[in-house]
C-alpha cells in the first residue's frame, strides 16, 4: 500500500506529519517498517502490510510509550506549563480513537481534497514550524494579539507525534542567565522508519556544550552521518538518506518563547563521504567528531568555529581556515588517530 503526505510549504510540519504517519503504520502493523521518500511535492510512504482498524492489544504498550517522555515538553514548549499534558493526551486520543480514519485519509489511490471535519482546527505549536511562529500560543496579560496558524486536527496530531520522535532540543544556558534550546530536525530523502528509530536511539545522548546553534547543528550532522555509515555497512540493503538537518533556536523573551537563528545543513556532501567504503572516510568523520568535542572546551572556541564553518559551507576558504586552526592546535597535543595523513586529506579535499 502507498500513502501520500502532500506538502503544505511548512518544512518541519510537512516532515513531521510524514514521520507521524510512519509511526502509525509501523506500530499498527506490528513493526513492519514503511519507507519514506521525498518526491518533491509530497512524501510518499510505501508499506507492505495490511493495516488493522486499530492498534492491536499486544502492541498497545509500545504505542502508548510514544506518548511518554520529556520530549513532549519540547513540542509544547510554546504553551504555558499547564496545558502540556492535556495536549499530549489529546494527540494520543485522536490517533488511537481515529486510527483507521487517519491512515485511510492518506492512501495514495484515493481522491485527495482538503479534509472536511466537524472538529475545530488546532493551533500549530511553534517548534513544529518556526517560520510560521511569532510567540506564545496562549492568551497574554496585555492586549496584544496575533493570528494563530491553524491546521486540521489529524495533521496536528500526526505532526506532534512525528516531532516528538525526530526533533532534538538541546538546552543551553544563555548569556542572560536563562535557558535556550537548540532544535534540530532531520528531513527525510529516502529512509526506513525502523532506521529512523534506530538512529534516534543511538544518538539520543550525543550532545556537547555548544557555542551556538550552527555549532550544534554541524556536530549533529556529523554524528548522524557516522551513524548512517555504520548502519549502512553492517545492516542494510540500502542506506537511509536524509536531505538536510534544519535547525533553529528557541529562547525566552519576557512572557514569550521566540525562535531565532534558523537555517539548515545540507547532508549531501556528508553522506557522500559517510557512504564511501574506504576506511579513510570513516577516519575523517572520527577526526571531525573529535574536533567538535575539543572545541566544546572553554578556550578552544576557535577550533569549534573553524570545523563548524567547514562542515556547513565546504569551500576552499573554510577549508584553509580549518586547516590553519587545526595545525595551530596540534601544539596542544592531538592523539595520532585524530590527525590527518595523506589519505585522509585526500578525502577531505573531495568533500570540498
C-alpha positions in Angstrom: 0.0 0.0 0.0 1.2 3.5 -0.7 0.3 6.6 1.3 1.0 10.3 0.4 1.6 13.3 2.6 1.1 16.4 0.4 3.4 19.2 1.4 1.9 22.5 2.6 5.1 24.6 2.3 5.8 24.4 6.0 9.0 22.4 6.0 9.1 20.9 9.5 5.4 20.5 9.7 5.4 18.5 6.4 8.3 16.2 7.5 6.9 15.6 11.0 3.5 14.6 9.5 5.2 12.0 7.4 7.1 10.7 10.4 3.9 10.6 12.5 2.0 8.7 9.8 5.0 6.3 9.5 4.8 5.7 13.3 1.1 4.8 13.0 1.8 2.3 10.1 4.8 0.8 12.0 3.1 0.2 15.3 -0.3 -0.6 13.7 1.2 -3.4 11.6 3.2 -5.0 14.3 6.6 -3.4 13.4 6.6 -3.6 9.6 8.6 -0.5 8.7 7.4 1.8 6.0 9.8 3.5 3.5 9.5 7.3 3.4 10.6 9.0 0.2 10.7 12.7 -0.7 9.1 13.2 -4.2 9.4 17.0 -4.2 5.8 18.0 -3.8 4.9 15.2 -1.2 6.3 12.5 1.0 5.5 9.0 -0.3 5.2 6.2 2.2 5.4 2.6 0.9 4.2 -0.1 3.3 4.0 -3.9 2.7 1.4 -4.8 5.4 -2.3 -4.9 5.8 -3.5 -2.4 8.4 -5.9 -3.2 11.2 -8.7 -0.8 12.2 -7.0 -0.1 15.5 -3.8 -0.7 17.4 -3.7 -4.3 18.5 -3.6 -5.0 22.2 -0.2 -6.8 22.0 1.3 -3.6 20.6 -0.6 -1.2 22.7 2.0 -0.8 25.4 4.8 0.2 22.9 2.3 2.5 21.1 1.4 4.3 24.4 5.1 4.5 25.2 5.4 7.0 22.4 3.3 9.5 24.3 5.5 9.5 27.4 8.8 11.2 28.0 10.3 14.7 28.3 10.4 15.2 24.5 6.8 16.2 24.6 7.7 19.2 26.8 9.7 20.5 23.9 6.9 20.1 21.4 4.6 22.2 23.5 7.2 24.5 25.0 5.5 27.5 23.5 2.4 26.7 25.6 2.3 27.6 29.2 3.1 24.8 31.7 -0.5 23.9 32.5 -1.9 22.6 29.2 1.1 20.4 28.1 -0.2 17.0 29.4 -3.6 17.7 28.2 -2.3 18.4 24.7 -0.3 15.1 24.7 -3.4 13.2 25.8 -5.3 14.8 23.0 -2.8 13.7 20.4 -2.9 10.2 21.8 -6.7 10.2 21.9 -7.0 11.4 18.3 -4.5 8.9 16.8 -5.8 6.0 18.9 -9.5 6.6 18.6 -9.5 7.6 15.0 -6.6 5.3 14.0 -8.2 3.8 10.8 -9.8 7.1 9.6 -6.5 9.0 9.9 -4.5 6.4 8.0 -7.1 5.9 5.2 -7.2 9.6 4.5 -3.6 9.4 3.2 -4.0 6.4 0.9 -2.5 7.4 -2.4 -5.2 5.9 -4.7 -7.9 8.0 -3.0 -9.0 11.3 -4.4 -7.3 13.9 -2.1 -9.0 17.1 -1.3 -9.0 19.2 1.8 -10.4 17.0 4.5 -13.8 18.1 5.9 -14.2 17.7 9.6 -16.6 19.0 12.2 -13.8 19.4 14.7 -12.2 22.8 15.1 -8.7 23.1 13.7 -5.8 23.1 16.2 -3.1 25.7 16.7 0.2 24.5 15.4 2.9 24.6 18.1 5.8 26.9 17.4 8.5 24.2 17.5 6.8 22.3 14.6 7.2 25.3 12.3 9.2 28.2 13.5 8.9 30.1 10.2 5.1 30.5 10.9 5.6 31.3 14.6 5.8 34.6 16.5 5.3 34.0 20.2 3.4 32.3 23.0 0.5 30.1 21.9 -1.8 31.3 24.7 -3.5 34.5 25.8 -1.2 37.1 27.3 -1.9 39.6 30.0 -1.8 42.6 27.7 -4.0 43.5 24.8 -1.5 42.1 22.2 -3.0 39.5 19.8 -1.8 37.7 16.7 -3.4 35.3 14.3 -2.6 31.7 15.0 -1.5 29.0 12.5 -4.5 26.6 12.4 -4.3 23.1 10.9 -6.6 20.1 10.6 -6.7 18.1 13.9 -5.4 14.8 12.4 -2.5 16.7 10.7 -1.8 18.4 14.0 -1.8 15.1 15.9 0.5 13.4 13.3 2.9 16.4 13.3 3.1 16.4 17.1 3.8 12.7 17.2 6.4 12.9 14.4 8.0 15.9 16.0 8.3 14.1 19.3 10.1 11.2 17.5 12.6 13.1 15.3 13.0 16.5 16.9 16.0 17.1 19.2 16.0 20.0 21.6 19.3 20.6 23.4 19.1 23.0 26.4 22.0 25.5 26.7 22.5 28.3 29.2 22.4 31.7 27.6 24.4 34.8 28.5 21.3 36.4 30.0 21.2 33.6 32.6 18.2 31.9 31.0 17.9 28.7 29.1 17.6 28.5 25.3 17.0 25.4 23.2 18.9 24.3 20.1 16.4 22.4 17.9 17.3 20.1 15.0 15.2 18.1 12.7 16.2 15.5 10.0 14.4 15.9 6.7 13.9 12.5 5.0 15.1 11.8 1.5 14.7 8.0 1.5 14.5 6.4 4.9 13.0 3.4 6.6 11.1 4.1 9.7 13.0 1.4 11.7 16.2 3.1 10.6 14.8 6.4 12.0 14.1 4.8 15.3 17.5 3.1 15.4 19.4 6.3 14.7 17.3 8.3 17.2 18.2 5.7 19.9 21.9 5.7 19.3 22.1 9.5 19.0 19.8 10.5 21.8 22.6 11.3 24.3 25.1 12.7 21.7 25.4 16.4 22.7 28.1 18.8 23.8 28.4 22.3 25.2 27.9 24.4 22.1 29.0 27.9 21.2 25.9 28.5 19.1 23.1 26.8 17.1 25.3 26.4 13.9 27.9 24.6 16.0 25.2 22.3 17.4 23.7 21.6 14.0 27.0 20.8 12.3 28.0 18.4 15.1 24.6 16.7 15.0 25.0 16.3 11.2 28.5 14.7 11.6 27.4 12.2 14.2 24.3 11.4 12.1 26.5 10.7 9.1 28.7 8.4 11.2 25.7 6.5 12.4 24.3 6.2 8.9 27.6 4.8 7.7 27.8 2.3 10.5 24.3 1.1 9.8 24.7 1.0 6.0 27.9 -1.0 6.1 26.6 -3.6 8.6 22.9 -3.9 8.4 21.0 -2.6 5.4 20.4 -3.4 1.7 20.3 0.3 1.1 21.4 3.3 3.2 19.0 5.6 4.9 19.3 9.1 3.4 18.3 12.4 4.9 18.5 15.6 2.8 19.1 18.2 5.4 19.4 18.9 9.1 17.2 22.0 9.7 17.8 24.0 12.9 16.6 26.9 15.0 16.8 28.3 18.5 14.0 28.9 21.0 14.7 31.5 23.6 12.7 33.2 26.3 11.9 36.9 25.9 9.6 38.2 28.6 6.4 36.1 28.5 7.1 34.8 25.1 9.2 31.9 23.7 10.6 33.0 20.4 12.6 31.4 17.5 15.8 32.7 16.1 18.9 31.7 14.1 17.2 29.3 11.8 19.0 27.5 8.9 20.0 24.2 7.5 22.9 21.9 7.0 22.9 20.0 3.7 23.8 16.4 4.1 24.6 15.6 0.5 28.4 16.1 1.0 28.5 14.4 4.4 26.5 11.3 3.2 28.7 11.0 0.1 31.7 10.9 2.5 29.9 8.7 5.0 28.9 6.1 2.4 32.4 5.9 0.9 33.5 2.3 1.8 37.2 3.4 2.2 38.4 3.4 5.8 39.8 6.8 5.3 36.3 8.2 5.0 35.5 6.9 8.5 38.8 8.3 9.8 37.8 11.8 8.6 34.4 11.6 10.4 36.2 10.4 13.5 38.6 13.4 13.3 35.8 15.9 12.8 33.8 14.5 15.8 36.9 14.8 17.9 37.4 18.4 16.9 33.8 19.2 17.9 34.5 17.6 21.3 37.7 19.5 21.8 36.1 22.7 20.5 33.4 22.4 23.2 36.0 23.0 25.9 36.5 26.6 27.2 39.4 28.2 25.4 39.1 26.1 22.3 36.2 28.0 20.7 38.2 28.9 17.6 38.6 25.3 16.8 34.8 24.8 17.1 34.1 27.8 14.8 36.5 26.5 12.1 35.2 23.0 11.9 31.6 24.2 12.1 32.1 26.6 9.1 33.9 23.9 7.1 31.2 21.2 7.7 28.4 23.6 6.9 29.9 25.5 4.0 32.7 23.4 2.4 34.8 25.6 0.1 38.5 26.5 -0.2 38.2 29.4 2.2 36.6 27.4 5.1 39.0 24.5 4.3 42.0 26.8 4.7 40.8 28.3 8.0 40.0 24.8 9.3 43.5 23.5 8.4 45.3 26.6 9.8 43.3 26.3 13.1 44.0 22.5 13.2 47.7 23.0 12.7 47.8 25.7 15.4 46.0 23.3 17.8 48.4 20.4 17.1 50.9 22.0 19.5 48.4 21.5 22.4 48.5 17.7 21.9 46.3 15.8 19.5 46.3 12.0 19.5 47.7 10.3 16.4 44.4 8.7 15.4 42.9 12.2 15.3 45.5 13.7 12.9 45.2 13.9 9.2 47.5 11.9 6.9 47.9 12.0 3.2 44.9 9.6 2.6 42.5 11.3 4.9 43.4 14.8 3.5 42.5 13.5 0.0 39.1 12.6 1.3 38.7 16.0 2.9 39.6 17.7 -0.4 37.0 15.6 -2.1 34.5 16.9 0.5 35.3 20.4 -0.6 
